Amino acid sequence: MRHFITLLKHELRVLLISPGTYIAAILFLIVMGFVFQDYLTESINASRKHSPGAEFIRSFWLPVFFIVPLLTMKSIAEERRTGTLETLMTTPVTPIEIVLSKFSAAYLYYICLWIMTFSFQVVLYYFAQDPKLIDPAPLIGGYTFIALSGFLFISIGIFSSSLTKNQLVAAILSFAMVFIIIIVGRNLTDWFNQNGNHPLLLRQIVEYLQIFQHAEDFTSGVVETRPVVFYLSGAAVLLTFSIFMIETRNSKN
């Protein structure tokens, strides 16, 4: 892994000079700014069970749908299209270093975007001076959830990019996979709850994959090891598949 740091610096440099990166950041902050404003307005106009910060974190799925594809669609697909990936593979660099450097760069940028949203909480506290609007426990749990789930979401994007040479196709695949695991997973849970004649093991598996429930638990101060294992192991499997795709296609060329 001695080349990992060099590759990571390169990937971060590519992100910082790419217009798409800044478009993603602007869209992210605008969307989440309006989301936070809506939750804050609702909290002021009517008493709510959870703080605006907790409700804000539970809207994690809104930016994930467009941020993950934008950050990861070029990672491997573009290099395969231009032929630079094949050239890179002729050097002492390994596929593991390539995938991990691309994943790490996208993940770090993803986390930086969410860290910037903490400024919403700081501004709120500065102007409101109301402890009821700022509850540190849900914020700590919520941002921990963001960091953990980010492993899975970014690895989905990297895996999608490893499957094709086309950036647009990679973005669509990434969006579809994230949509399935978040939205379809939630609807499956609702369907299982409405139709009780299902094996207990299958019901437990569906509940285990329920990301919305994970977000609610973390922002409520309930931190379990099962979601941690789910996000880390899921990311590890997808990154392993990405490495395998690079090795397989490189051996064919």
VENMO-V886141 format. One record per helix or strand of 2 or more residues. SS is the DSSP state (a for helix, b for strand). FROM is the first residue (numbers start at 1). LEN is the number of residues. Records with the same first field share a line. If there is no record, write none. Layout:
# VENMO-V886141
SS: FROM-LEN ; FROM-LEN
This chain:
# VENMO-V886141
a: 4-14 ; 19-27 ; 52-6 ; 60-13 ; 77-6 ; 84-6 ; 95-22 ; 118-11 ; 136-27 ; 167-28 ; 200-9 ; 211-9 ; 225-28
